[in-house]
Amino acid sequence: MTMFPNVNPNANEEEEEIKWTVEGLQESLENDSSWFRKVTVGSDCYAGFAVWTLESSSGKTRRKANSNERRESWNPASLDLRAWNQVSKRLREERQKVLDGKQNVWRLNTISVAPEYQRQGVGSMLLQWGCDKADSCGWNSFVMASPDGVRLYSRFGFEVMGQVQTEHGTFTSMFRESKPFVKSILPLSSARMVLLVLRTSLWKALFSAVASIVFILVEDPERIDQA
């Protein structure tokens, strides 16, 4: 991955990477417009989750008033900070170009599915909820997609707007116009959809899950830039 080039981290490196990732998710929800959606199997088995943010204008989110009191940033030793900063800067520039002049855009920040639940409809369930939310509110949607996500997003009406070529792979900016809302009904089988607007810590809830989750997309460049 772009962030962590070492594919075989030791135990300490892996723990740091997990902690850093979870704290990044916590910070991404420190605004009034973030929504967290999870899919669970049973009561405590996480199959996947997604984070959506409503951007008021030109790619800007509305932060909470106390967001200036954030913890001091830190980065794990295994993070390739230079490479990640370079990629993040280009992704942010592409996002701002696509969203220039647009109001109230529903942006998919993160979507992740545990390996054992991939190709079982979990990602589709998470996306369907997000698209339904956007359509019911009249919001257009945006995602900066990694190669693994482009086909899935296309099935839900996202259209390719541009691409960012990097030595770490191709990232695709995708935009979806709001459609007339028709409530969808998806078979949940053994999975249980739970909506949470998180105002408290994600640490205990996500620490065990993130260790086994393969990220389709994680785009949080502002956090890196402030390190």
BATOR-479748 format. One record per residue: residue number from 0; residue in three letters; chain; x, y, z of N, C-alpha, C in turn. Coordinates in steps of 0.1 Angstrom, whole numbers, plus 5000, padded with zeros to 4 digits. Layout:
% residues N
[palum NUM; "ALA"; "A"; [X; Y; Z]; [X; Y; Z]; [X; Y; Z]]
...
This chain:
% residues 227
[palum 0; "MET"; "A"; [5008; 4988; 5000]; [5000; 5000; 5000]; [5009; 5013; 5000]]
[palum 1; "THR"; "A"; [5003; 5024; 4996]; [5010; 5036; 4995]; [5015; 5040; 5009]]
[palum 2; "MET"; "A"; [5007; 5039; 5019]; [5010; 5043; 5033]; [5021; 5035; 5039]]
[palum 3; "PHE"; "A"; [5020; 5022; 5038]; [5028; 5013; 5045]; [5035; 5003; 5035]]
[palum 4; "PRO"; "A"; [5046; 5006; 5030]; [5052; 4998; 5020]; [5057; 4984; 5025]]
[palum 5; "ASN"; "A"; [5059; 4983; 5038]; [5064; 4970; 5043]; [5052; 4960; 5044]]
[palum 6; "VAL"; "A"; [5052; 4950; 5036]; [5040; 4941; 5035]; [5041; 4931; 5047]]
[palum 7; "ASN"; "A"; [5052; 4930; 5054]; [5053; 4921; 5065]; [5058; 4928; 5077]]
[palum 8; "PRO"; "A"; [5049; 4937; 5083]; [5053; 4944; 5095]; [5055; 4935; 5107]]
[palum 9; "ASN"; "A"; [5063; 4939; 5116]; [5064; 4931; 5129]; [5052; 4935; 5138]]
[palum 10; "ALA"; "A"; [5051; 4929; 5149]; [5039; 4930; 5158]; [5038; 4945; 5162]]
[palum 11; "ASN"; "A"; [5049; 4951; 5166]; [5048; 4965; 5171]; [5044; 4975; 5159]]
[palum 12; "GLU"; "A"; [5050; 4972; 5147]; [5046; 4981; 5136]; [5031; 4979; 5133]]
[palum 13; "GLU"; "A"; [5027; 4967; 5133]; [5013; 4964; 5130]; [5003; 4971; 5140]]
[palum 14; "GLU"; "A"; [5007; 4970; 5152]; [4998; 4977; 5163]; [4998; 4992; 5161]]
[palum 15; "GLU"; "A"; [5010; 4998; 5158]; [5010; 5012; 5155]; [5002; 5016; 5143]]
[palum 16; "GLU"; "A"; [5002; 5008; 5132]; [4995; 5011; 5120]; [4980; 5010; 5123]]
[palum 17; "ILE"; "A"; [4976; 5000; 5131]; [4961; 4999; 5134]; [4957; 5011; 5143]]
[palum 18; "LYS"; "A"; [4965; 5014; 5153]; [4961; 5025; 5162]; [4960; 5038; 5154]]
[palum 19; "TRP"; "A"; [4970; 5041; 5145]; [4970; 5053; 5137]; [4958; 5053; 5127]]
[palum 20; "THR"; "A"; [4954; 5042; 5122]; [4943; 5041; 5113]; [4930; 5044; 5120]]
[palum 21; "VAL"; "A"; [4928; 5038; 5132]; [4916; 5040; 5140]; [4915; 5055; 5144]]
[palum 22; "GLU"; "A"; [4926; 5061; 5148]; [4926; 5075; 5153]; [4922; 5084; 5141]]
[palum 23; "GLY"; "A"; [4927; 5080; 5129]; [4923; 5087; 5117]; [4908; 5087; 5114]]
[palum 24; "LEU"; "A"; [4902; 5075; 5117]; [4888; 5074; 5115]; [4880; 5083; 5126]]
[palum 25; "GLN"; "A"; [4886; 5083; 5138]; [4880; 5091; 5148]; [4880; 5106; 5144]]
[palum 26; "GLU"; "A"; [4891; 5110; 5139]; [4893; 5124; 5135]; [4884; 5128; 5123]]
[palum 27; "SER"; "A"; [4882; 5118; 5114]; [4873; 5121; 5102]; [4859; 5123; 5106]]
[palum 28; "LEU"; "A"; [4855; 5119; 5118]; [4841; 5121; 5123]; [4840; 5133; 5132]]
[palum 29; "GLU"; "A"; [4851; 5141; 5133]; [4851; 5153; 5142]; [4845; 5165; 5135]]
[palum 30; "ASN"; "A"; [4834; 5163; 5127]; [4827; 5174; 5122]; [4812; 5171; 5122]]
[palum 31; "ASP"; "A"; [4804; 5181; 5120]; [4790; 5179; 5122]; [4783; 5172; 5110]]
[palum 32; "SER"; "A"; [4790; 5168; 5100]; [4784; 5162; 5088]; [4789; 5148; 5085]]
[palum 33; "SER"; "A"; [4795; 5141; 5094]; [4800; 5128; 5091]; [4790; 5117; 5096]]
[palum 34; "TRP"; "A"; [4789; 5107; 5088]; [4780; 5096; 5092]; [4788; 5083; 5091]]
[palum 35; "PHE"; "A"; [4787; 5074; 5101]; [4793; 5061; 5101]; [4783; 5050; 5100]]
[palum 36; "ARG"; "A"; [4786; 5041; 5090]; [4776; 5030; 5088]; [4784; 5017; 5089]]
[palum 37; "LYS"; "A"; [4779; 5007; 5096]; [4786; 4994; 5098]; [4777; 4983; 5094]]
[palum 38; "VAL"; "A"; [4783; 4972; 5090]; [4776; 4959; 5088]; [4781; 4949; 5098]]
[palum 39; "THR"; "A"; [4773; 4943; 5106]; [4777; 4934; 5116]; [4770; 4920; 5113]]
[palum 40; "VAL"; "A"; [4777; 4910; 5117]; [4771; 4896; 5116]; [4770; 4892; 5131]]
[palum 41; "GLY"; "A"; [4758; 4890; 5136]; [4756; 4888; 5150]; [4757; 4901; 5157]]
[palum 42; "SER"; "A"; [4762; 4900; 5169]; [4762; 4912; 5178]; [4776; 4919; 5178]]
[palum 43; "ASP"; "A"; [4787; 4912; 5175]; [4800; 4919; 5177]; [4809; 4915; 5166]]
[palum 44; "CYS"; "A"; [4805; 4910; 5154]; [4814; 4906; 5144]; [4812; 4916; 5132]]
[palum 45; "TYR"; "A"; [4823; 4924; 5130]; [4822; 4934; 5120]; [4826; 4929; 5106]]
[palum 46; "ALA"; "A"; [4816; 4931; 5096]; [4819; 4927; 5083]; [4824; 4938; 5074]]
[palum 47; "GLY"; "A"; [4820; 4950; 5077]; [4825; 4962; 5070]; [4819; 4975; 5075]]
[palum 48; "PHE"; "A"; [4824; 4986; 5070]; [4819; 4999; 5075]; [4823; 5009; 5064]]
[palum 49; "ALA"; "A"; [4816; 5021; 5065]; [4818; 5032; 5056]; [4816; 5045; 5063]]
[palum 50; "VAL"; "A"; [4824; 5055; 5059]; [4822; 5069; 5065]; [4819; 5078; 5054]]
[palum 51; "TRP"; "A"; [4808; 5086; 5055]; [4804; 5095; 5046]; [4804; 5109; 5052]]
[palum 52; "THR"; "A"; [4807; 5119; 5044]; [4808; 5133; 5049]; [4800; 5142; 5039]]
[palum 53; "LEU"; "A"; [4792; 5151; 5044]; [4786; 5161; 5036]; [4795; 5174; 5036]]
[palum 54; "GLU"; "A"; [4799; 5177; 5024]; [4807; 5189; 5021]; [4799; 5200; 5017]]
[palum 55; "SER"; "A"; [4800; 5211; 5024]; [4791; 5223; 5021]; [4795; 5230; 5008]]
[palum 56; "SER"; "A"; [4808; 5231; 5005]; [4811; 5237; 4992]; [4826; 5235; 4989]]
[palum 57; "SER"; "A"; [4828; 5232; 4976]; [4842; 5231; 4971]; [4851; 5222; 4979]]
[palum 58; "GLY"; "A"; [4846; 5211; 4983]; [4854; 5201; 4990]; [4857; 5204; 5004]]
[palum 59; "LYS"; "A"; [4850; 5213; 5010]; [4852; 5217; 5024]; [4842; 5211; 5034]]
[palum 60; "THR"; "A"; [4846; 5205; 5044]; [4837; 5200; 5054]; [4835; 5209; 5066]]
[palum 61; "ARG"; "A"; [4824; 5208; 5073]; [4821; 5216; 5084]; [4826; 5210; 5097]]
[palum 62; "ARG"; "A"; [4837; 5215; 5103]; [4843; 5210; 5115]; [4836; 5214; 5127]]
[palum 63; "LYS"; "A"; [4836; 5206; 5137]; [4830; 5210; 5150]; [4838; 5222; 5156]]
[palum 64; "ALA"; "A"; [4832; 5229; 5165]; [4838; 5241; 5171]; [4851; 5237; 5179]]
[palum 65; "ASN"; "A"; [4851; 5225; 5185]; [4862; 5222; 5193]; [4872; 5214; 5186]]
[palum 66; "SER"; "A"; [4872; 5214; 5172]; [4881; 5206; 5165]; [4896; 5211; 5166]]
[palum 67; "ASN"; "A"; [4897; 5223; 5170]; [4911; 5229; 5172]; [4918; 5223; 5184]]
[palum 68; "GLU"; "A"; [4910; 5216; 5192]; [4916; 5210; 5204]; [4920; 5195; 5202]]
[palum 69; "ARG"; "A"; [4923; 5192; 5189]; [4926; 5178; 5186]; [4940; 5175; 5192]]
[palum 70; "ARG"; "A"; [4942; 5162; 5194]; [4954; 5157; 5199]; [4966; 5160; 5190]]
[palum 71; "GLU"; "A"; [4978; 5160; 5195]; [4989; 5163; 5187]; [4991; 5151; 5178]]
[palum 72; "SER"; "A"; [4994; 5154; 5165]; [4995; 5144; 5155]; [5008; 5136; 5157]]
[palum 73; "TRP"; "A"; [5007; 5123; 5153]; [5019; 5115; 5153]; [5017; 5105; 5141]]
[palum 74; "ASN"; "A"; [5029; 5099; 5137]; [5028; 5090; 5126]; [5036; 5077; 5130]]
[palum 75; "PRO"; "A"; [5032; 5065; 5126]; [5039; 5053; 5129]; [5052; 5053; 5121]]
[palum 76; "ALA"; "A"; [5062; 5046; 5127]; [5075; 5046; 5120]; [5075; 5039; 5107]]
[palum 77; "SER"; "A"; [5066; 5031; 5104]; [5065; 5023; 5091]; [5058; 5031; 5080]]
[palum 78; "LEU"; "A"; [5053; 5043; 5083]; [5046; 5051; 5074]; [5056; 5058; 5064]]
[palum 79; "ASP"; "A"; [5054; 5057; 5051]; [5061; 5064; 5041]; [5055; 5078; 5040]]
[palum 80; "LEU"; "A"; [5059; 5087; 5048]; [5053; 5100; 5049]; [5054; 5108; 5036]]
[palum 81; "ARG"; "A"; [5066; 5108; 5030]; [5069; 5115; 5018]; [5060; 5111; 5007]]
[palum 82; "ALA"; "A"; [5059; 5098; 5004]; [5051; 5092; 4994]; [5036; 5095; 4996]]
[palum 83; "TRP"; "A"; [5032; 5093; 5009]; [5017; 5095; 5012]; [5013; 5110; 5010]]
[palum 84; "ASN"; "A"; [5022; 5119; 5014]; [5020; 5133; 5013]; [5018; 5137; 4998]]
[palum 85; "GLN"; "A"; [5027; 5132; 4990]; [5027; 5135; 4976]; [5014; 5130; 4969]]
[palum 86; "VAL"; "A"; [5010; 5118; 4972]; [4998; 5112; 4967]; [4986; 5120; 4972]]
[palum 87; "SER"; "A"; [4985; 5122; 4985]; [4974; 5129; 4991]; [4972; 5143; 4985]]
[palum 88; "LYS"; "A"; [4983; 5150; 4983]; [4982; 5164; 4977]; [4975; 5163; 4963]]
[palum 89; "ARG"; "A"; [4979; 5153; 4955]; [4974; 5152; 4942]; [4959; 5148; 4942]]
[palum 90; "LEU"; "A"; [4956; 5139; 4951]; [4942; 5135; 4953]; [4933; 5147; 4957]]
[palum 91; "ARG"; "A"; [4938; 5155; 4966]; [4930; 5166; 4971]; [4928; 5176; 4960]]
[palum 92; "GLU"; "A"; [4939; 5179; 4952]; [4937; 5188; 4941]; [4927; 5183; 4930]]
[palum 93; "GLU"; "A"; [4927; 5170; 4928]; [4917; 5164; 4918]; [4903; 5166; 4924]]
[palum 94; "ARG"; "A"; [4901; 5163; 4937]; [4888; 5165; 4943]; [4883; 5179; 4942]]
[palum 95; "GLN"; "A"; [4892; 5188; 4945]; [4888; 5202; 4945]; [4884; 5207; 4931]]
[palum 96; "LYS"; "A"; [4891; 5201; 4921]; [4888; 5205; 4907]; [4874; 5200; 4903]]
[palum 97; "VAL"; "A"; [4871; 5187; 4907]; [4858; 5182; 4903]; [4847; 5189; 4911]]
[palum 98; "LEU"; "A"; [4849; 5192; 4923]; [4839; 5198; 4932]; [4838; 5213; 4931]]
[palum 99; "ASP"; "A"; [4846; 5219; 4924]; [4847; 5234; 4923]; [4833; 5240; 4920]]
[palum 100; "GLY"; "A"; [4828; 5248; 4929]; [4815; 5255; 4927]; [4803; 5247; 4931]]
[palum 101; "LYS"; "A"; [4805; 5234; 4935]; [4794; 5226; 4938]; [4791; 5227; 4953]]
[palum 102; "GLN"; "A"; [4778; 5226; 4956]; [4773; 5228; 4970]; [4768; 5214; 4975]]
[palum 103; "ASN"; "A"; [4769; 5212; 4988]; [4763; 5200; 4995]; [4766; 5187; 4987]]
[palum 104; "VAL"; "A"; [4779; 5183; 4987]; [4783; 5171; 4980]; [4785; 5160; 4991]]
[palum 105; "TRP"; "A"; [4779; 5149; 4989]; [4780; 5137; 4998]; [4792; 5129; 4994]]
[palum 106; "ARG"; "A"; [4803; 5130; 5002]; [4815; 5123; 4998]; [4818; 5110; 5006]]
[palum 107; "LEU"; "A"; [4821; 5100; 4999]; [4825; 5088; 5006]; [4839; 5088; 5009]]
[palum 108; "ASN"; "A"; [4842; 5089; 5022]; [4856; 5090; 5027]; [4863; 5077; 5027]]
[palum 109; "THR"; "A"; [4856; 5067; 5033]; [4862; 5054; 5036]; [4852; 5043; 5034]]
[palum 110; "ILE"; "A"; [4855; 5032; 5028]; [4847; 5020; 5027]; [4856; 5008; 5028]]
[palum 111; "SER"; "A"; [4853; 4999; 5038]; [4862; 4988; 5040]; [4853; 4975; 5043]]
[palum 112; "VAL"; "A"; [4858; 4964; 5038]; [4851; 4951; 5040]; [4862; 4941; 5045]]
[palum 113; "ALA"; "A"; [4859; 4934; 5055]; [4868; 4924; 5060]; [4869; 4913; 5049]]
[palum 114; "PRO"; "A"; [4881; 4907; 5048]; [4884; 4898; 5037]; [4874; 4886; 5037]]
[palum 115; "GLU"; "A"; [4870; 4881; 5048]; [4862; 4869; 5048]; [4847; 4872; 5044]]
[palum 116; "TYR"; "A"; [4844; 4885; 5043]; [4831; 4889; 5038]; [4830; 4896; 5025]]
[palum 117; "GLN"; "A"; [4842; 4897; 5018]; [4842; 4903; 5005]; [4835; 4894; 4995]]
[palum 118; "ARG"; "A"; [4829; 4901; 4985]; [4821; 4895; 4974]; [4809; 4888; 4979]]
[palum 119; "GLN"; "A"; [4804; 4893; 4990]; [4791; 4888; 4996]; [4780; 4899; 4997]]
[palum 120; "GLY"; "A"; [4783; 4910; 4991]; [4773; 4920; 4990]; [4774; 4931; 5001]]
[palum 121; "VAL"; "A"; [4784; 4930; 5010]; [4786; 4939; 5021]; [4789; 4953; 5015]]
[palum 122; "GLY"; "A"; [4798; 4954; 5006]; [4801; 4967; 5000]; [4789; 4973; 4993]]
[palum 123; "SER"; "A"; [4782; 4965; 4986]; [4770; 4970; 4980]; [4759; 4975; 4990]]
[palum 124; "MET"; "A"; [4758; 4969; 5001]; [4748; 4973; 5011]; [4752; 4987; 5016]]
[palum 125; "LEU"; "A"; [4765; 4988; 5019]; [4770; 5001; 5024]; [4768; 5012; 5014]]
[palum 126; "LEU"; "A"; [4771; 5009; 5001]; [4769; 5019; 4991]; [4755; 5023; 4988]]
[palum 127; "GLN"; "A"; [4746; 5012; 4989]; [4732; 5015; 4987]; [4726; 5024; 4997]]
[palum 128; "TRP"; "A"; [4730; 5022; 5010]; [4725; 5032; 5020]; [4730; 5046; 5017]]
[palum 129; "GLY"; "A"; [4743; 5047; 5013]; [4748; 5061; 5010]; [4741; 5067; 4998]]
[palum 130; "CYS"; "A"; [4738; 5060; 4988]; [4732; 5065; 4976]; [4717; 5068; 4980]]
[palum 131; "ASP"; "A"; [4710; 5060; 4987]; [4697; 5063; 4992]; [4696; 5076; 5000]]
[palum 132; "LYS"; "A"; [4706; 5077; 5009]; [4707; 5090; 5017]; [4708; 5102; 5008]]
[palum 133; "ALA"; "A"; [4718; 5101; 4998]; [4720; 5112; 4989]; [4708; 5116; 4981]]
[palum 134; "ASP"; "A"; [4701; 5105; 4976]; [4689; 5108; 4967]; [4678; 5114; 4976]]
[palum 135; "SER"; "A"; [4676; 5109; 4988]; [4665; 5114; 4996]; [4667; 5128; 5000]]
[palum 136; "CYS"; "A"; [4680; 5133; 5000]; [4683; 5146; 5004]; [4686; 5155; 4992]]
[palum 137; "GLY"; "A"; [4686; 5150; 4980]; [4689; 5158; 4968]; [4704; 5161; 4967]]
[palum 138; "TRP"; "A"; [4713; 5153; 4973]; [4727; 5156; 4972]; [4734; 5148; 4961]]
[palum 139; "ASN"; "A"; [4744; 5155; 4954]; [4753; 5148; 4945]; [4763; 5141; 4954]]
[palum 140; "SER"; "A"; [4770; 5131; 4948]; [4780; 5123; 4956]; [4793; 5123; 4949]]
[palum 141; "PHE"; "A"; [4804; 5120; 4956]; [4817; 5120; 4951]; [4825; 5109; 4958]]
[palum 142; "VAL"; "A"; [4834; 5103; 4951]; [4844; 5094; 4957]; [4857; 5094; 4949]]
[palum 143; "MET"; "A"; [4868; 5093; 4956]; [4881; 5091; 4949]; [4884; 5077; 4951]]
[palum 144; "ALA"; "A"; [4883; 5069; 4940]; [4883; 5055; 4940]; [4897; 5049; 4937]]
[palum 145; "SER"; "A"; [4901; 5039; 4945]; [4912; 5030; 4941]; [4908; 5021; 4930]]
[palum 146; "PRO"; "A"; [4917; 5014; 4923]; [4913; 5005; 4913]; [4903; 4994; 4917]]
[palum 147; "ASP"; "A"; [4904; 4990; 4929]; [4895; 4979; 4934]; [4880; 4984; 4935]]
[palum 148; "GLY"; "A"; [4878; 4997; 4936]; [4865; 5002; 4938]; [4857; 5007; 4926]]
[palum 149; "VAL"; "A"; [4864; 5009; 4915]; [4858; 5016; 4904]; [4846; 5009; 4898]]
[palum 150; "ARG"; "A"; [4847; 4996; 4896]; [4836; 4988; 4891]; [4823; 4988; 4900]]
[palum 151; "LEU"; "A"; [4826; 4987; 4913]; [4815; 4987; 4922]; [4808; 5001; 4922]]
[palum 152; "TYR"; "A"; [4815; 5012; 4923]; [4809; 5025; 4923]; [4802; 5028; 4910]]
[palum 153; "SER"; "A"; [4807; 5023; 4898]; [4800; 5024; 4886]; [4786; 5018; 4886]]
[palum 154; "ARG"; "A"; [4785; 5007; 4892]; [4772; 5000; 4893]; [4761; 5009; 4900]]
[palum 155; "PHE"; "A"; [4766; 5018; 4909]; [4757; 5026; 4916]; [4755; 5040; 4910]]
[palum 156; "GLY"; "A"; [4760; 5042; 4898]; [4757; 5054; 4891]; [4768; 5065; 4892]]
[palum 157; "PHE"; "A"; [4780; 5061; 4898]; [4791; 5070; 4898]; [4798; 5070; 4884]]
[palum 158; "GLU"; "A"; [4801; 5082; 4879]; [4808; 5083; 4866]; [4822; 5089; 4868]]
[palum 159; "VAL"; "A"; [4831; 5084; 4859]; [4845; 5088; 4860]; [4846; 5102; 4855]]
[palum 160; "MET"; "A"; [4853; 5110; 4864]; [4855; 5124; 4860]; [4870; 5127; 4857]]
[palum 161; "GLY"; "A"; [4879; 5119; 4862]; [4893; 5121; 4860]; [4901; 5110; 4867]]
[palum 162; "GLN"; "A"; [4914; 5110; 4864]; [4923; 5100; 4870]; [4936; 5107; 4875]]
[palum 163; "VAL"; "A"; [4941; 5102; 4886]; [4954; 5106; 4891]; [4964; 5094; 4890]]
[palum 164; "GLN"; "A"; [4974; 5096; 4881]; [4984; 5085; 4879]; [4995; 5087; 4889]]
[palum 165; "THR"; "A"; [4998; 5077; 4897]; [5009; 5077; 4906]; [5017; 5064; 4905]]
[palum 166; "GLU"; "A"; [5029; 5064; 4911]; [5037; 5052; 4910]; [5031; 5042; 4919]]
[palum 167; "HIS"; "A"; [5022; 5045; 4927]; [5015; 5036; 4936]; [5002; 5031; 4931]]
[palum 168; "GLY"; "A"; [4998; 5035; 4918]; [4986; 5031; 4912]; [4978; 5042; 4907]]
[palum 169; "THR"; "A"; [4967; 5039; 4901]; [4958; 5049; 4895]; [4946; 5051; 4904]]
[palum 170; "PHE"; "A"; [4943; 5064; 4907]; [4931; 5068; 4915]; [4921; 5075; 4906]]
[palum 171; "THR"; "A"; [4909; 5072; 4907]; [4899; 5077; 4898]; [4888; 5086; 4906]]
[palum 172; "SER"; "A"; [4887; 5098; 4901]; [4876; 5106; 4907]; [4863; 5103; 4900]]
[palum 173; "MET"; "A"; [4853; 5101; 4909]; [4840; 5097; 4904]; [4829; 5105; 4910]]
[palum 174; "PHE"; "A"; [4819; 5109; 4902]; [4808; 5118; 4906]; [4795; 5111; 4903]]
[palum 175; "ARG"; "A"; [4785; 5113; 4912]; [4772; 5107; 4909]; [4761; 5118; 4912]]
[palum 176; "GLU"; "A"; [4753; 5121; 4902]; [4742; 5131; 4903]; [4731; 5124; 4911]]
[palum 177; "SER"; "A"; [4724; 5133; 4919]; [4713; 5128; 4927]; [4701; 5123; 4917]]
[palum 178; "LYS"; "A"; [4695; 5113; 4922]; [4684; 5107; 4914]; [4671; 5107; 4922]]
[palum 179; "PRO"; "A"; [4659; 5106; 4915]; [4647; 5105; 4922]; [4647; 5094; 4932]]
[palum 180; "PHE"; "A"; [4644; 5096; 4945]; [4645; 5086; 4955]; [4635; 5076; 4955]]
[palum 181; "VAL"; "A"; [4639; 5063; 4954]; [4630; 5052; 4955]; [4637; 5043; 4965]]
[palum 182; "LYS"; "A"; [4631; 5041; 4977]; [4636; 5033; 4988]; [4639; 5019; 4983]]
[palum 183; "SER"; "A"; [4652; 5015; 4985]; [4656; 5001; 4981]; [4654; 4992; 4992]]
[palum 184; "ILE"; "A"; [4652; 4979; 4989]; [4652; 4968; 4999]; [4662; 4958; 4995]]
[palum 185; "LEU"; "A"; [4673; 4957; 5003]; [4683; 4947; 5000]; [4682; 4935; 5010]]
[palum 186; "PRO"; "A"; [4684; 4923; 5005]; [4684; 4911; 5014]; [4696; 4912; 5024]]
[palum 187; "LEU"; "A"; [4693; 4912; 5037]; [4703; 4914; 5047]; [4709; 4900; 5051]]
[palum 188; "SER"; "A"; [4702; 4889; 5048]; [4706; 4876; 5052]; [4710; 4876; 5067]]
[palum 189; "SER"; "A"; [4722; 4872; 5070]; [4726; 4872; 5084]; [4733; 4885; 5089]]
[palum 190; "ALA"; "A"; [4735; 4894; 5080]; [4741; 4907; 5083]; [4731; 4916; 5089]]
[palum 191; "ARG"; "A"; [4735; 4925; 5098]; [4726; 4934; 5104]; [4731; 4948; 5102]]
[palum 192; "MET"; "A"; [4723; 4957; 5095]; [4728; 4971; 5093]; [4725; 4979; 5105]]
[palum 193; "VAL"; "A"; [4734; 4987; 5109]; [4733; 4995; 5121]; [4738; 5009; 5117]]
[palum 194; "LEU"; "A"; [4730; 5020; 5119]; [4734; 5033; 5117]; [4738; 5040; 5129]]
[palum 195; "LEU"; "A"; [4750; 5046; 5129]; [4755; 5053; 5141]; [4760; 5067; 5136]]
[palum 196; "VAL"; "A"; [4755; 5077; 5143]; [4762; 5090; 5141]; [4771; 5091; 5153]]
[palum 197; "LEU"; "A"; [4784; 5089; 5151]; [4793; 5087; 5162]; [4797; 5101; 5168]]
[palum 198; "ARG"; "A"; [4796; 5101; 5181]; [4800; 5113; 5189]; [4811; 5109; 5199]]
[palum 199; "THR"; "A"; [4814; 5096; 5200]; [4823; 5091; 5210]; [4833; 5083; 5204]]
[palum 200; "SER"; "A"; [4842; 5077; 5212]; [4854; 5070; 5207]; [4850; 5058; 5198]]
[palum 201; "LEU"; "A"; [4858; 5056; 5187]; [4857; 5044; 5179]; [4867; 5033; 5183]]
[palum 202; "TRP"; "A"; [4876; 5036; 5192]; [4887; 5028; 5195]; [4883; 5013; 5198]]
[palum 203; "LYS"; "A"; [4875; 5011; 5209]; [4871; 4998; 5213]; [4863; 4991; 5202]]
[palum 204; "ALA"; "A"; [4855; 4998; 5195]; [4846; 4992; 5185]; [4854; 4988; 5173]]
[palum 205; "LEU"; "A"; [4865; 4995; 5169]; [4871; 4992; 5156]; [4885; 4986; 5157]]
[palum 206; "PHE"; "A"; [4891; 4986; 5169]; [4905; 4981; 5170]; [4906; 4967; 5164]]
[palum 207; "SER"; "A"; [4898; 4958; 5169]; [4899; 4944; 5165]; [4895; 4942; 5150]]
[palum 208; "ALA"; "A"; [4886; 4951; 5145]; [4881; 4949; 5132]; [4891; 4954; 5122]]
[palum 209; "VAL"; "A"; [4898; 4965; 5124]; [4907; 4971; 5115]; [4919; 4962; 5112]]
[palum 210; "ALA"; "A"; [4923; 4954; 5122]; [4934; 4945; 5121]; [4932; 4935; 5109]]
[palum 211; "SER"; "A"; [4920; 4932; 5106]; [4918; 4922; 5095]; [4911; 4928; 5083]]
[palum 212; "ILE"; "A"; [4909; 4941; 5083]; [4902; 4947; 5072]; [4911; 4952; 5061]]
[palum 213; "VAL"; "A"; [4908; 4949; 5048]; [4915; 4954; 5037]; [4908; 4966; 5032]]
[palum 214; "PHE"; "A"; [4915; 4977; 5032]; [4909; 4990; 5028]; [4908; 4991; 5013]]
[palum 215; "ILE"; "A"; [4896; 4994; 5009]; [4893; 4997; 4995]; [4897; 5012; 4992]]
[palum 216; "LEU"; "A"; [4895; 5020; 5002]; [4897; 5034; 5001]; [4899; 5041; 5014]]
[palum 217; "VAL"; "A"; [4911; 5048; 5016]; [4912; 5056; 5027]; [4918; 5069; 5022]]
[palum 218; "GLU"; "A"; [4910; 5080; 5023]; [4915; 5093; 5018]; [4913; 5103; 5029]]
[palum 219; "ASP"; "A"; [4924; 5107; 5036]; [4923; 5117; 5047]; [4935; 5125; 5046]]
[palum 220; "PRO"; "A"; [4938; 5132; 5035]; [4951; 5139; 5033]; [4953; 5151; 5043]]
[palum 221; "GLU"; "A"; [4942; 5157; 5048]; [4944; 5169; 5057]; [4951; 5164; 5069]]
[palum 222; "ARG"; "A"; [4948; 5153; 5074]; [4954; 5148; 5087]; [4969; 5146; 5085]]
[palum 223; "ILE"; "A"; [4974; 5141; 5073]; [4988; 5139; 5071]; [4995; 5153; 5070]]
[palum 224; "ASP"; "A"; [4988; 5162; 5062]; [4995; 5175; 5060]; [4997; 5182; 5073]]
[palum 225; "GLN"; "A"; [4990; 5180; 5083]; [4991; 5187; 5095]; [5001; 5181; 5105]]
[palum 226; "ALA"; "A"; [5007; 5169; 5101]; [5016; 5162; 5109]; [5029; 5170; 5110]]
